[in-house]
């Protein structure tokens, strides 16, 4: 009878090997979850920066489109070709600049419609250079 009790008593709990395997599986699951959470946080930060850049690009484009086409690309305007727009320098992002470009404009006659390309450049939270472009056109 004692032999039966000892045999059943040994089967009641987990062995050290079973506990080790169980803990290892749990550790792998927790580490995988943590890694995916860190990747998700990185994506959220990047998306916030992209949203800020797009918002600034849209604001700058709205301002450019309010001007008459003949006043936009001239070298003395606030929106001179290839020169950063002062109002949008370091506005919401580190080292941020928004630069206008007018493809097809050679400096003599202003085409109708006048194509406008705004480029936002900034340094992201990881220290990498990022750019985003917004295209539009204005007509007379």
FENPEZI-V794359 format. One record per residue. N is the residue number from 1. PHI is phi in whole degrees, 0 to 359 (999 if undefined). Layout:
((N PHI) (N PHI))
This chain:
((1 999) (2 297) (3 295) (4 294) (5 297) (6 295) (7 294) (8 288) (9 294) (10 290) (11 273) (12 286) (13 248) (14 266) (15 276) (16 297) (17 295) (18 297) (19 296) (20 296) (21 296) (22 298) (23 294) (24 296) (25 298) (26 297) (27 297) (28 297) (29 296) (30 293) (31 294) (32 296) (33 297) (34 297) (35 297) (36 292) (37 293) (38 294) (39 296) (40 297) (41 295) (42 298) (43 296) (44 297) (45 298) (46 296) (47 294) (48 297) (49 295) (50 295) (51 296) (52 296) (53 297) (54 294) (55 297) (56 295) (57 298) (58 295) (59 296) (60 296) (61 295) (62 301) (63 294) (64 295) (65 289) (66 285) (67 279) (68 296) (69 305) (70 289) (71 265) (72 285) (73 275) (74 292) (75 296) (76 268) (77 278) (78 292) (79 243) (80 296) (81 302) (82 81) (83 258) (84 301) (85 281) (86 300) (87 293) (88 245) (89 272) (90 53) (91 288) (92 235) (93 232) (94 296) (95 55) (96 280) (97 223) (98 241) (99 240) (100 275) (101 220) (102 237) (103 299) (104 90) (105 263) (106 259) (107 104) (108 259) (109 263) (110 271) (111 292) (112 234) (113 280) (114 268) (115 287) (116 232) (117 234) (118 257) (119 241) (120 258) (121 240) (122 204) (123 259) (124 281) (125 293) (126 264) (127 89) (128 269) (129 283) (130 234) (131 222) (132 213) (133 239) (134 226) (135 252) (136 199) (137 205) (138 236) (139 236) (140 275))
